[in-house]
Amino acid sequence: MRMWDPGQYLVFADHRSRPFHELVARVGATSPRRVVDLGCGPGNLTETLAAWWSSAVVEALDSSPEMVAEARARGVDARVGDVASWEPSPDTDVVVTNAVLQWVPGHEDLLRRWVRALPSGAWLAMQVPGNFSGPSHELVRSLVDTSWPALRGLMRPSPVLDPEGYATVLDGCAVDAWETTYLQRLEGEDAVLEWITGTALRPIRAALDDGEWAEFRAGLAPMLRSAYPRRPDGTTWFPFRRVFAVAHVP
């Protein structure tokens, strides 16, 4: 079972793209030589980097062959690779990693290593979800603990820092760090379940066969409906916290 499904991920493309645009808007590069998108996903946002910095070489990397295939179908020069082993080339002036580092254990050391390797004046922009203590994740952990003990460990406690934590990690750079909670207006039945199916539940989906997955969803759906009730107009409010940091290398 593949872990990442580009189609499922793109169901909420508009909601997922807003933090990316707000992150990149804080990058002050004017004519970068090379722009790197680490964890490019299906490439829909990488295309905007190429449009903003049309004279730059755009490098794109993702660990999922399915995501890379989708990005390449869009015309993005993407390749399969491990973010944890990536090293910047000497002409890398902008690095963007959007909703990726939460999957990389020990990514604080990775950020320090990148900053040391980037050329003077380069920009490093990162964004990670910060809702690991929210009901959407807590309910999944509760269901796993009570009914699916073999899946324990797939839903991790919060693997990210707060803004001050990332500012400390990136000490020595000029750092702009902040957090935002987006009140997402989701449409459709079991909208929160569909949202986390495209991201947080991917390890669980990959571990289960189709019958088990249907059983897991059937157990989780009413729990999420209770925590995130549908409004009379059929939509659902979903608070989603994001943590951002942009570092300018001295």
GIVEN-V651459 format. One record per helix or strand of 3 or more residues. SS is the DSSP state (2 for helix, 1 for strand). FROM is the first residue (numbers start at 1). LEN is the number of residues. Records with the same first field share a line. If there is no record, write none. Layout:
# GIVEN-V651459
SS->FROM-LEN, FROM-LEN
This chain:
# GIVEN-V651459
2->6-5, 13-12, 46-7, 65-9, 83-3, 101-3, 107-11, 135-13, 149-3, 163-7, 191-7, 202-6, 210-18
1->34-5, 57-6, 78-3, 92-7, 123-7, 174-14, 235-14
